[in-house]
Each structure stands twice: as C-alpha cells, then as structure tokens.
Amino acid sequence: MTTVALRQRVMPRYIHMLLKTQGITVSEFVLGQRLMRAHRMLSSPRFVGWTVSAIAYETGFGDPSYFNRTFRRFGATPSEVRHVHDDPSTAQNSGSTDAPIRRVKHPRARVSAN
C-alpha cells in the first residue's frame, strides 16, 4: 500500500479513506482488480495457450481452488469464460445475430471472508 501511495504522491491513509467511501477495503479492491485482469486474460486470444492455472498464478493467486471460488462472482467459472471466447459460434463479432452469447458480469468489490 505504501508503494502505491508513494507513486500517487498521496498518504496511504488517503487511499484507505477513498476506498472506505466506496464501502470496500484495500484487500477487496486488490482482489477485484486481480480477478478482472484474469478475466481479460481468459477472454484474450493472446493467452489461448495458457492454462487456467497459469493465468491464476500470473494474476497473483497461489491457490487455483481459491481462484476458481472467487472467480465465480463473474457468474461463470474460469473455464466457462475461456470456452465462450474460444468457440467461434459464441463470439460477439461472429456476424451471426442469433449466436448464443453468455455475458458475464464484472465482480463486485466485496469479498466474503475466506
């Protein structure tokens, strides 16, 4: 936290206060950011050769089970997100207006205790 505060030229307490006004803690914010990065990686063709576990580790999750549990706040498992983006029949830009597209919601910043 101190490093982030120094880079932004603010006091760590100020960052805590900003997040508190949003009803989240620093840990909840960081977890949400890591999950969104993992979602982007799973959705990107650049990372199609990466396993779900490799993406979990790359985004800071040391335990794939915990990653899978927390990722569910998107309304899908990591594998489901990967398959939606791998399958051309479900791609948003496939040109078909009747192709089934499973849209996932972005996670809320709140985290339940682990």
ZAKOL-869757 format. One line per 3 residues: number of its first residue (from 1); their letters; for each residue x, y, z of N, C-alpha, C. Coordinates in steps of 0.1 Angstrom, whole numbers, plus 5000, padded with zeros to 4 digits. Example, Ala and Ser with C-alpha at 12.3 -4.5 7.8 and 13.67 -1.06 7.14 Angstrom:
1 = as = 5132/4943/5078/5123/4955/5078/5132/4967/5078  5128/4978/5071/5137/4989/5071/5129/5000/5079;
//
This chain:
1 = mtt = 5008/4988/5000/5000/5000/5000/5009/5012/5000  5019/5012/5008/5028/5024/5008/5034/5027/4995  5038/5017/4987/5044/5019/4974/5034/5025/4965;
4 = val = 5021/5021/4965/5011/5027/4957/5009/5041/4961  5008/5044/4973/5006/5058/4978/5018/5067/4974  5030/5062/4975/5041/5070/4971/5041/5073/4956;
7 = rqr = 5037/5063/4948/5037/5065/4933/5026/5075/4930  5015/5076/4938/5004/5085/4935/5006/5098/4943  5017/5099/4950/5020/5111/4958/5009/5115/4968;
10 = vmp = 5004/5104/4975/4994/5107/4985/4998/5098/4997  4991/5101/5008/4993/5093/5020/4985/5080/5019  4991/5069/5025/4983/5056/5025/4969/5058/5031;
13 = ryi = 4968/5066/5041/4955/5068/5048/4945/5074/5038  4950/5082/5029/4941/5088/5019/4935/5078/5010  4943/5068/5006/4938/5057/4998/4927/5049/5005;
16 = hml = 4930/5046/5018/4921/5039/5026/4908/5046/5027  4909/5059/5029/4897/5068/5030/4888/5067/5018  4895/5069/5006/4888/5068/4993/4881/5055/4991;
19 = lkt = 4887/5044/4994/4881/5031/4993/4870/5029/5003  4872/5035/5015/4861/5033/5025/4848/5040/5021  4850/5051/5014/4838/5058/5009/4830/5050/4999;
22 = qgi = 4837/5040/4992/4831/5031/4983/4826/5018/4990  4829/5017/5003/4824/5006/5010/4833/4993/5009  4846/4995/5005/4855/4984/5003/4868/4986/5010;
25 = tvs = 4875/4975/5013/4888/4976/5019/4899/4975/5007  4911/4978/5011/4922/4977/5001/4923/4963/4996  4922/4953/5005/4923/4939/5001/4912/4936/4991;
28 = efv = 4899/4940/4994/4888/4938/4984/4891/4944/4971  4896/4956/4971/4899/4963/4958/4909/4956/4950  4920/4952/4957/4931/4945/4950/4926/4931/4944;
31 = lgq = 4918/4924/4952/4913/4911/4947/4904/4914/4935  4896/4924/4935/4887/4927/4924/4895/4930/4911  4906/4938/4913/4915/4941/4902/4922/4929/4896;
34 = rlm = 4926/4920/4905/4933/4908/4900/4923/4899/4893  4911/4898/4898/4901/4890/4891/4897/4895/4877  4896/4909/4876/4893/4915/4863/4904/4912/4853;
37 = rah = 4917/4913/4858/4928/4910/4849/4928/4896/4845  4925/4887/4854/4924/4872/4850/4913/4871/4840  4901/4877/4841/4890/4876/4832/4895/4881/4818;
40 = rml = 4902/4893/4818/4907/4898/4805/4916/4888/4798  4925/4882/4806/4934/4872/4801/4927/4860/4795  4917/4855/4803/4910/4843/4798/4902/4846/4785;
43 = ssp = 4898/4859/4784/4890/4863/4772/4898/4866/4760  4911/4868/4762/4920/4873/4751/4926/4861/4743  4926/4863/4730/4933/4853/4721/4948/4852/4724;
46 = rfv = 4954/4863/4730/4968/4863/4733/4972/4852/4743  4963/4848/4751/4966/4839/4762/4959/4825/4760  4955/4822/4748/4948/4810/4745/4957/4797/4748;
49 = gwt = 4970/4799/4748/4979/4787/4751/4982/4786/4766  4977/4795/4774/4979/4794/4788/4968/4786/4795  4972/4778/4805/4962/4771/4812/4955/4781/4822;
52 = vsa = 4944/4777/4827/4937/4785/4837/4946/4786/4849  4952/4776/4853/4961/4777/4865/4973/4787/4863  4978/4787/4851/4989/4796/4848/4984/4811/4849;
55 = iay = 4972/4813/4844/4966/4826/4845/4964/4830/4859  4959/4820/4867/4957/4823/4881/4970/4827/4888  4980/4819/4886/4993/4823/4892/4999/4836/4887;
58 = etg = 4997/4839/4874/5002/4852/4868/4995/4864/4874  4982/4862/4878/4975/4873/4884/4975/4873/4899  4984/4865/4905/4987/4866/4919/4980/4856/4928;
61 = fgd = 4973/4846/4922/4966/4836/4930/4976/4824/4932  4979/4821/4944/4988/4810/4947/4980/4797/4948  4967/4797/4949/4959/4785/4951/4948/4785/4940;
64 = psy = 4949/4776/4931/4939/4775/4920/4925/4773/4925  4923/4766/4936/4910/4764/4941/4904/4777/4946  4912/4785/4953/4907/4798/4958/4904/4807/4946;
67 = fnr = 4912/4807/4936/4910/4814/4924/4896/4810/4917  4894/4797/4916/4881/4793/4910/4869/4797/4918  4870/4796/4931/4859/4800/4940/4856/4815/4939;
70 = tfr = 4867/4823/4940/4864/4838/4939/4861/4843/4925  4865/4836/4915/4862/4840/4901/4847/4838/4898  4840/4830/4906/4826/4827/4903/4817/4840/4905;
73 = rfg = 4823/4850/4911/4815/4863/4912/4812/4869/4898  4818/4864/4887/4815/4868/4874/4803/4860/4869  4798/4851/4876/4787/4843/4871/4791/4831/4863;
76 = atp = 4803/4828/4862/4808/4817/4854/4822/4812/4860  4826/4800/4856/4839/4795/4861/4849/4801/4851  4862/4801/4855/4872/4805/4845/4872/4797/4832;
79 = sev = 4869/4784/4833/4869/4775/4821/4857/4779/4812  4846/4783/4818/4834/4787/4810/4837/4800/4803  4844/4809/4809/4848/4822/4803/4857/4819/4791;
82 = rhv = 4867/4810/4794/4876/4807/4783/4869/4800/4771  4860/4791/4773/4853/4784/4763/4844/4793/4755  4838/4803/4762/4829/4812/4755/4837/4820/4744;
85 = hdd = 4849/4823/4748/4858/4831/4739/4865/4823/4729  4866/4810/4732/4873/4801/4722/4864/4796/4711  4851/4795/4714/4841/4790/4705/4836/4801/4695;
88 = pst = 4839/4800/4682/4836/4810/4673/4820/4812/4672  4813/4801/4675/4798/4803/4674/4792/4812/4684  4800/4815/4695/4795/4823/4706/4802/4837/4706;
91 = aqn = 4811/4839/4697/4819/4851/4696/4809/4863/4693  4812/4874/4699/4803/4886/4697/4805/4891/4683  4816/4890/4677/4818/4895/4663/4818/4885/4653;
94 = sgs = 4810/4874/4655/4809/4863/4646/4800/4866/4634  4793/4877/4634/4785/4881/4623/4771/4875/4624  4769/4866/4633/4756/4860/4635/4748/4867/4646;
97 = tda = 4736/4872/4643/4728/4879/4653/4721/4870/4662  4720/4857/4659/4713/4847/4668/4723/4838/4675  4736/4841/4675/4745/4832/4682/4744/4834/4697;
100 = pir = 4744/4823/4704/4742/4825/4719/4755/4831/4725  4753/4842/4732/4764/4848/4739/4761/4848/4754  4770/4843/4761/4769/4843/4775/4777/4855/4780;
103 = rvk = 4770/4864/4785/4777/4876/4790/4779/4874/4805  4791/4878/4810/4794/4876/4824/4795/4890/4830  4790/4891/4842/4791/4904/4849/4804/4905/4856;
106 = hpr = 4808/4917/4858/4820/4920/4865/4818/4919/4880  4828/4915/4887/4827/4912/4901/4824/4925/4909  4817/4923/4919/4816/4934/4929/4829/4934/4937;
109 = arv = 4832/4945/4943/4844/4946/4950/4843/4939/4964  4831/4936/4968/4830/4930/4981/4835/4915/4981  4841/4911/4991/4846/4897/4992/4841/4891/5005;
112 = san = 4837/4879/5005/4833/4872/5017/4846/4867/5024  4845/4865/5036/4857/4861/5044/4860/4846/5039  4873/4844/5038/4877/4831/5033/4880/4821/5044;
//
